[in-house]
Amino acid sequence: MQNKIEGFSVLGGLHRRSWNGIVADVWDVECAPHAGGFYVANDPRLFILLDLHGKGNSKIRLTPRGKGGVQDTERRPISYVPAGLELWADLTDVQYLRHLDLHFDADIVGRRLMEELDPVRLTDARLLFSDERILTLARLIAAECLNPTPLHDLYGDGLSLALIIDVMNLAKVAPRKRSKLAAWQLRKATEFIHEHCMRNIRLEELAGLAGLSQSHFSHAFKASTGMAPHQWQMNARLDRAKQLLLQGEQPLMVIAAETGFSDQAHFTRVFRKNIGTTPANWKKTRVA
């Protein structure tokens, strides 16, 4: 951050709140008859004028001699300033102003939203515009910064994320349609699972059979079958257990061991969860 400003006196100190990748500052400032200077931030930021008193005006621009415009609280209160870009201000006959500065780390916010922020939009400065939704969110964020007994962090964090989403115009992203396994890949995987279902099958083994990464295979298998590989294996174990239940009078503890469960209690718990009843009750309904 760099700044060189003159003619401003901060009233009541800086009111700041920080969330995950976002910092919000509210400034109450008393101004000399002529005040101004420049400010450069390391992160993208929003400069939002919330209140202004005085017969003069505030002019905003991006270079010392560049074209800018007059900022007011109704028609042109909002400016989006990319990281590393100077924002110059000249104030004449303004007695007091309050503004919100909201800085955000684009990488952190992008990870949180699971979407990389548009680099073109991030570097595109927008000065002196108005948007009622953004202003409403900004006022709520400012009120939270000024609140002597702040609410839960999720409140201010959620408001700030909503504001950034609005400013960056992030539309809802349709979920990606996962591709399915080819017929030969699915056949190899399911045959391998049925053959080796009594032992722990590693995802790496199944992915190798299909010639895919573990992540790709896992998503494609679920797209093809409606279930994850480990659930398919569990169903294969339970099918084998059903066969053993119907074949004779083996104790449940023996069937549990033969079908890869740690003990009878584990076998019964998993059987009930997946089949809806205990092994003993299931057998009674089949052999009666």
C-alpha positions as CSV (number, residue, x, y, z in Angstrom):
1,M,0.0,0.0,0.0
2,Q,1.2,3.5,-0.8
3,N,-0.5,6.8,-0.2
4,K,0.2,10.5,-0.1
5,I,-2.8,12.5,1.2
6,E,-3.2,16.0,2.7
7,G,-5.9,17.9,4.4
8,F,-7.7,14.9,6.1
9,S,-8.3,14.3,9.8
10,V,-9.7,10.9,10.8
11,L,-12.5,11.2,13.3
12,G,-12.9,8.4,15.9
13,G,-10.2,6.2,14.5
14,L,-10.3,3.5,11.8
15,H,-13.2,1.0,12.0
16,R,-11.9,-2.2,10.4
17,R,-13.2,-5.8,10.1
18,S,-11.3,-8.7,8.5
19,W,-12.7,-11.9,7.1
20,N,-11.2,-14.7,5.0
21,G,-9.4,-12.8,2.2
22,I,-11.4,-9.6,2.7
23,V,-10.7,-6.4,4.7
24,A,-13.4,-3.7,5.1
25,D,-12.5,-0.2,6.5
26,V,-14.9,2.6,7.3
27,W,-13.4,6.1,7.4
28,D,-15.0,9.1,9.0
29,V,-13.0,12.1,7.8
30,E,-13.0,15.8,8.4
31,C,-11.6,17.7,5.4
32,A,-9.7,21.0,5.1
33,P,-11.0,23.5,2.5
34,H,-8.6,21.9,0.0
35,A,-7.7,18.2,0.5
36,G,-6.5,15.3,-1.7
37,G,-3.8,13.0,-2.8
38,F,-3.5,9.4,-4.0
39,Y,-3.8,5.9,-2.7
40,V,-2.4,2.6,-4.2
41,A,-3.4,-0.8,-2.8
42,N,-1.8,-4.2,-3.4
43,D,-5.3,-5.8,-3.8
44,P,-8.4,-4.9,-5.8
45,R,-10.7,-2.7,-3.8
46,L,-14.0,-0.9,-3.8
47,F,-14.2,2.7,-2.8
48,I,-17.8,3.6,-1.8
49,L,-18.8,7.0,-0.7
50,L,-21.5,6.7,2.0
51,D,-21.9,10.3,3.2
52,L,-20.6,13.7,2.3
53,H,-21.3,17.2,3.7
54,G,-20.2,20.6,2.3
55,K,-21.0,22.9,-0.6
56,G,-18.1,21.8,-2.7
57,N,-17.3,18.5,-4.3
58,S,-15.0,15.5,-4.5
59,K,-13.2,14.6,-7.8
60,I,-11.8,11.2,-8.5
61,R,-9.4,10.1,-11.2
62,L,-6.7,7.5,-11.9
63,T,-3.8,9.7,-12.8
64,P,-2.6,13.1,-11.5
65,R,-3.8,14.9,-14.6
66,G,-6.2,12.4,-16.0
67,K,-9.8,12.8,-16.7
68,G,-12.0,11.9,-13.8
69,G,-15.4,13.0,-12.5
70,V,-17.2,14.3,-9.5
71,Q,-18.2,11.7,-6.9
72,D,-21.5,12.1,-5.1
73,T,-23.6,9.8,-2.8
74,E,-26.5,9.3,-5.2
75,R,-25.5,9.0,-8.8
76,R,-21.8,8.2,-8.7
77,P,-20.8,6.8,-5.2
78,I,-18.9,3.6,-6.2
79,S,-15.5,3.1,-7.8
80,Y,-13.8,-0.2,-8.4
81,V,-10.0,0.1,-8.5
82,P,-7.7,-2.8,-9.6
83,A,-4.7,-3.8,-7.6
84,G,-1.7,-1.5,-8.1
85,L,-3.7,1.3,-9.7
86,E,-3.5,4.8,-8.2
87,L,-6.7,6.5,-7.2
88,W,-6.4,10.3,-7.0
89,A,-8.9,12.5,-5.2
90,D,-9.3,16.3,-5.0
91,L,-11.7,17.7,-2.5
92,T,-12.8,21.4,-2.4
93,D,-15.0,22.8,0.3
94,V,-16.0,19.4,1.6
95,Q,-16.3,19.5,5.4
96,Y,-16.9,15.8,6.2
97,L,-17.2,12.4,4.4
98,R,-17.6,8.8,5.3
99,H,-16.5,6.0,2.9
100,L,-16.1,2.3,2.9
101,D,-12.9,0.7,1.5
102,L,-13.3,-3.0,0.8
103,H,-10.1,-4.8,-0.3
104,F,-10.1,-8.5,-1.3
105,D,-7.4,-11.0,-2.2
106,A,-8.5,-12.3,-5.6
107,D,-6.8,-15.7,-5.2
108,I,-8.3,-16.4,-1.8
109,V,-11.8,-15.3,-2.8
110,G,-11.5,-17.3,-6.0
111,R,-10.7,-20.5,-4.1
112,R,-13.5,-19.9,-1.7
113,L,-16.0,-19.5,-4.6
114,M,-14.3,-22.4,-6.4
115,E,-14.1,-20.2,-9.5
116,E,-11.1,-18.2,-10.7
117,L,-12.1,-14.6,-10.9
118,D,-12.0,-13.2,-14.5
119,P,-8.5,-11.6,-14.8
120,V,-9.8,-9.1,-17.4
121,R,-12.6,-7.9,-15.1
122,L,-10.1,-7.7,-12.2
123,T,-7.9,-5.3,-14.1
124,D,-10.7,-3.2,-15.6
125,A,-11.2,-0.1,-13.5
126,R,-14.7,1.3,-13.1
127,L,-15.1,4.7,-11.7
128,L,-18.1,6.6,-10.4
129,F,-21.1,4.3,-10.9
130,S,-24.1,3.5,-8.9
131,D,-25.9,0.2,-8.2
132,E,-28.6,0.0,-5.5
133,R,-27.8,-3.6,-4.6
134,I,-24.1,-2.9,-4.1
135,L,-24.9,0.3,-2.1
136,T,-27.3,-1.7,0.1
137,L,-24.7,-4.3,0.8
138,A,-22.0,-1.6,1.4
139,R,-24.2,0.1,4.0
140,L,-24.8,-3.1,5.8
141,I,-21.0,-3.9,5.8
142,A,-20.2,-0.4,7.1
143,A,-22.8,-0.8,9.8
144,E,-21.1,-4.1,10.9
145,C,-17.7,-2.4,10.9
146,L,-19.1,0.3,13.2
147,N,-21.0,-2.1,15.4
148,P,-19.4,-2.1,18.9
149,T,-20.7,-5.7,19.4
150,P,-20.1,-7.3,16.0
151,L,-22.3,-10.2,14.9
152,H,-20.9,-13.6,13.9
153,D,-18.1,-13.4,11.3
154,L,-20.3,-15.3,8.8
155,Y,-22.6,-12.2,8.7
156,G,-20.0,-9.7,7.5
157,D,-18.2,-12.3,5.5
158,G,-21.3,-13.3,3.6
159,L,-22.3,-9.7,2.9
160,S,-18.8,-8.9,1.6
161,L,-18.7,-12.1,-0.6
162,A,-22.1,-11.1,-2.0
163,L,-20.9,-7.7,-2.9
164,I,-17.8,-9.0,-4.6
165,I,-19.9,-11.5,-6.6
166,D,-22.2,-8.7,-7.7
167,V,-19.3,-6.4,-8.7
168,M,-17.5,-9.1,-10.5
169,N,-20.8,-10.2,-12.1
170,L,-20.2,-13.9,-11.3
171,A,-23.1,-15.9,-12.8
172,K,-24.1,-19.3,-11.5
173,V,-21.9,-21.9,-13.0
174,A,-23.8,-25.0,-14.3
175,P,-22.4,-28.2,-12.8
176,R,-20.1,-30.1,-15.2
177,K,-21.6,-33.2,-16.8
178,R,-19.3,-36.0,-15.9
179,S,-18.4,-38.4,-18.7
180,K,-19.1,-42.1,-18.2
181,L,-16.7,-45.0,-18.5
182,A,-16.4,-46.8,-21.8
183,A,-18.1,-50.2,-21.8
184,W,-14.8,-52.1,-21.6
185,Q,-13.6,-49.9,-18.7
186,L,-16.8,-50.5,-16.7
187,R,-16.7,-54.2,-17.4
188,K,-13.0,-54.6,-16.4
189,A,-13.6,-52.6,-13.2
190,T,-16.8,-54.4,-12.1
191,E,-15.3,-57.8,-12.9
192,F,-12.2,-57.0,-10.8
193,I,-14.4,-55.8,-7.9
194,H,-16.5,-58.9,-7.9
195,E,-13.4,-61.1,-8.1
196,H,-11.5,-59.3,-5.3
197,C,-14.4,-57.9,-3.2
198,M,-13.4,-59.8,0.0
199,R,-10.2,-57.7,0.4
200,N,-9.6,-54.0,0.4
201,I,-9.4,-52.8,-3.2
202,R,-7.5,-49.6,-3.7
203,L,-8.9,-46.9,-6.0
204,E,-5.5,-46.8,-7.7
205,E,-5.9,-50.4,-8.9
206,L,-9.3,-49.7,-10.5
207,A,-8.1,-46.5,-12.1
208,G,-5.1,-48.3,-13.5
209,L,-7.3,-50.9,-15.2
210,A,-9.2,-48.1,-16.9
211,G,-6.1,-46.1,-17.8
212,L,-7.4,-43.0,-15.9
213,S,-6.4,-40.9,-13.0
214,Q,-8.0,-41.8,-9.7
215,S,-10.2,-38.7,-9.6
216,H,-11.4,-39.1,-13.2
217,F,-12.1,-42.8,-12.7
218,S,-14.1,-42.2,-9.5
219,H,-16.3,-39.5,-11.1
220,A,-16.8,-41.6,-14.3
221,F,-17.6,-44.8,-12.3
222,K,-20.3,-42.9,-10.4
223,A,-21.7,-41.4,-13.6
224,S,-21.9,-44.9,-15.1
225,T,-23.4,-46.8,-12.1
226,G,-24.9,-44.2,-9.8
227,M,-22.6,-45.2,-7.0
228,A,-19.0,-44.9,-5.8
229,P,-16.6,-47.8,-6.4
230,H,-16.4,-48.6,-2.7
231,Q,-20.2,-48.9,-2.5
232,W,-20.2,-51.2,-5.5
233,Q,-17.7,-53.4,-3.7
234,M,-19.8,-53.3,-0.5
235,N,-22.8,-54.5,-2.5
236,A,-20.7,-57.3,-4.0
237,R,-19.7,-58.4,-0.4
238,L,-23.3,-58.3,0.7
239,D,-24.4,-60.4,-2.3
240,R,-21.8,-63.0,-1.3
241,A,-23.0,-62.8,2.3
242,K,-26.6,-63.4,1.1
243,Q,-25.5,-66.5,-0.8
244,L,-23.7,-67.9,2.3
245,L,-26.8,-67.2,4.5
246,L,-29.0,-69.2,2.1
247,Q,-26.5,-72.1,1.6
248,G,-26.3,-73.5,5.1
249,E,-26.1,-73.0,8.9
250,Q,-22.8,-71.2,9.1
251,P,-22.7,-68.9,12.2
252,L,-22.9,-65.2,11.4
253,M,-19.3,-64.7,12.8
254,V,-18.0,-67.1,10.1
255,I,-19.9,-65.4,7.3
256,A,-18.7,-62.1,8.6
257,A,-15.1,-63.2,8.4
258,E,-15.5,-64.8,5.0
259,T,-17.0,-61.7,3.5
260,G,-14.3,-59.3,4.8
261,F,-16.0,-57.8,7.8
262,S,-14.1,-57.3,11.0
263,D,-16.6,-59.1,13.2
264,Q,-20.2,-60.2,13.5
265,A,-21.3,-56.8,14.9
266,H,-19.7,-54.9,12.1
267,F,-21.3,-57.3,9.5
268,T,-24.8,-56.9,11.1
269,R,-24.5,-53.1,11.3
270,V,-23.5,-52.8,7.6
271,F,-26.1,-55.4,6.5
272,R,-28.9,-53.5,8.3
273,K,-27.8,-50.2,6.9
274,N,-27.7,-51.3,3.3
275,I,-30.5,-54.0,3.3
276,G,-32.8,-52.6,5.9
277,T,-32.9,-55.5,8.3
278,T,-30.5,-57.9,10.1
279,P,-28.9,-60.9,8.4
280,A,-30.9,-63.3,10.6
281,N,-34.3,-61.6,9.8
282,W,-33.4,-61.5,6.1
283,K,-32.6,-65.2,6.1
284,K,-35.9,-66.0,7.8
285,T,-37.9,-64.3,5.2
286,R,-36.1,-66.2,2.4
287,V,-36.2,-69.8,3.8
288,A,-39.6,-69.8,5.5
